Amino acid sequence: MPTRHASATWEGGIRSGKGTFAGESGAIAGNVSFNARFGDDKGTNPEELLAAAEASCFSMALSGALERNGTVATRIETDAACTVEKVGDAFSVTTMKLTVRATVPGVTNEAFQAIVASTKDGCPISKAIKGNVAIEVEATLT
């Protein structure tokens, strides 16, 4: 299996500094700053990138699980909300909340919810954060 790479550079102090990141594919790159992460400035941040990773991974994993069930999805849309909070003296990612809307012909809601629950525990990004971050999922058939 492949190993994926990304890099980041930070210049200056934590509040006044600035940084950049890029993925090896060239598909993702951007600027990061303290105020984009903890304030209202435009720009991305590690939590947004983690949310994007979780949303895309979960959607793909759910698609595969539904297909193995014989109920291929025509559309899966996953929104991820990654919360960072001050815990004690440090900041921690505390919660990843997924809101899933899926169109899946031929599946019952009961079967769909069971597959969603197993995907929550089986998605590779979920596995990477499980035990450190509370993962919540609200899933609806459309």
C-alpha positions as CSV (number, residue, x, y, z in Angstrom):
1,M,0.0,0.0,0.0
2,P,1.2,3.5,-0.7
3,T,2.7,6.0,1.8
4,R,1.4,9.5,1.2
5,H,3.5,12.6,2.0
6,A,2.9,16.2,2.9
7,S,5.1,19.0,4.3
8,A,4.7,22.1,6.3
9,T,6.9,25.1,7.1
10,W,6.3,27.7,9.9
11,E,8.2,31.0,10.2
12,G,8.1,33.2,13.2
13,G,6.4,33.0,16.6
14,I,3.1,31.2,17.2
15,R,0.8,34.3,17.1
16,S,2.6,36.5,14.6
17,G,4.1,33.8,12.4
18,K,2.9,32.2,9.3
19,G,3.1,28.9,7.6
20,T,2.4,26.9,4.4
21,F,1.7,23.3,3.7
22,A,1.5,21.1,0.6
23,G,0.7,17.6,-0.3
24,E,3.0,15.6,-2.6
25,S,0.2,15.3,-5.3
26,G,0.0,19.1,-5.6
27,A,-3.8,18.8,-5.1
28,I,-3.7,20.4,-1.7
29,A,-1.6,23.4,-0.5
30,G,-2.3,26.5,1.4
31,N,-1.3,29.0,4.1
32,V,-1.9,28.6,7.8
33,S,-1.8,31.2,10.6
34,F,-2.7,31.4,14.3
35,N,-5.7,33.7,13.5
36,A,-7.0,31.4,10.7
37,R,-6.8,28.6,13.2
38,F,-8.1,30.2,16.4
39,G,-9.7,33.4,15.0
40,D,-11.6,34.8,12.1
41,D,-8.9,35.2,9.5
42,K,-9.3,33.5,6.1
43,G,-7.1,30.5,5.6
44,T,-7.1,26.9,6.5
45,N,-5.9,25.0,9.6
46,P,-5.0,21.5,10.7
47,E,-8.5,20.8,12.0
48,E,-10.1,21.7,8.7
49,L,-7.7,19.4,6.9
50,L,-8.4,16.6,9.4
51,A,-12.2,17.2,8.9
52,A,-11.7,16.9,5.1
53,A,-9.7,13.7,5.6
54,E,-12.4,12.2,7.8
55,A,-15.3,13.2,5.6
56,S,-13.7,11.9,2.4
57,C,-12.4,8.7,4.1
58,F,-15.8,8.0,5.7
59,S,-17.7,8.6,2.5
60,M,-15.4,6.1,0.6
61,A,-15.5,3.5,3.3
62,L,-19.3,3.8,3.6
63,S,-19.6,3.4,-0.2
64,G,-17.6,0.2,0.0
65,A,-19.5,-1.2,2.9
66,L,-22.8,-0.5,1.2
67,E,-21.6,-2.1,-2.0
68,R,-20.5,-5.2,-0.1
69,N,-24.1,-5.3,1.3
70,G,-25.4,-5.4,-2.3
71,T,-26.9,-1.9,-2.0
72,V,-24.7,0.5,-4.0
73,A,-25.1,4.1,-3.1
74,T,-25.8,6.7,-5.8
75,R,-24.6,9.5,-3.6
76,I,-23.0,9.9,-0.2
77,E,-22.4,13.4,1.2
78,T,-20.5,13.7,4.5
79,D,-19.9,16.9,6.4
80,A,-17.3,16.8,9.2
81,A,-17.0,19.2,12.0
82,C,-13.7,19.0,13.9
83,T,-13.6,20.8,17.3
84,V,-10.4,21.9,18.9
85,E,-10.7,23.1,22.5
86,K,-8.4,24.0,25.4
87,V,-8.1,21.0,27.7
88,G,-6.0,21.8,30.7
89,D,-3.0,23.8,29.6
90,A,-3.0,22.7,26.0
91,F,-5.3,22.5,22.9
92,S,-6.7,19.2,21.8
93,V,-9.0,18.0,19.0
94,T,-11.9,16.7,21.1
95,T,-14.8,15.9,18.7
96,M,-15.3,14.9,15.1
97,K,-19.0,15.1,14.2
98,L,-20.1,13.6,10.9
99,T,-23.4,14.5,9.2
100,V,-24.1,12.0,6.5
101,R,-26.8,12.1,3.8
102,A,-27.0,9.2,1.4
103,T,-29.1,8.0,-1.5
104,V,-29.0,4.2,-1.4
105,P,-31.7,2.4,-3.4
106,G,-32.9,-0.8,-1.9
107,V,-31.5,-0.5,1.6
108,T,-33.6,-0.3,4.8
109,N,-32.9,2.4,7.3
110,E,-32.1,-0.3,9.9
111,A,-29.5,-1.9,7.6
112,F,-28.1,1.5,6.6
113,Q,-27.7,2.6,10.2
114,A,-25.9,-0.6,11.1
115,I,-23.5,-0.2,8.1
116,V,-22.9,3.5,9.1
117,A,-22.1,2.3,12.7
118,S,-19.6,-0.3,11.5
119,T,-18.0,2.3,9.1
120,K,-17.5,4.7,11.9
121,D,-15.3,2.2,13.6
122,G,-13.7,0.8,10.4
123,C,-12.8,3.9,8.3
124,P,-8.9,4.3,8.4
125,I,-9.0,7.9,9.5
126,S,-11.6,7.1,12.2
127,K,-9.2,4.3,13.4
128,A,-6.3,6.8,13.5
129,I,-8.2,9.2,15.8
130,K,-10.3,6.7,17.8
131,G,-9.6,6.7,21.5
132,N,-8.3,10.3,21.3
133,V,-11.3,12.1,19.6
134,A,-15.0,11.5,20.2
135,I,-16.5,10.5,16.8
136,E,-20.3,11.2,16.4
137,V,-22.3,10.3,13.4
138,E,-25.8,11.4,12.3
139,A,-26.8,9.6,9.2
140,T,-29.9,10.1,7.0
141,L,-31.2,8.3,3.9
142,T,-32.4,10.7,1.3
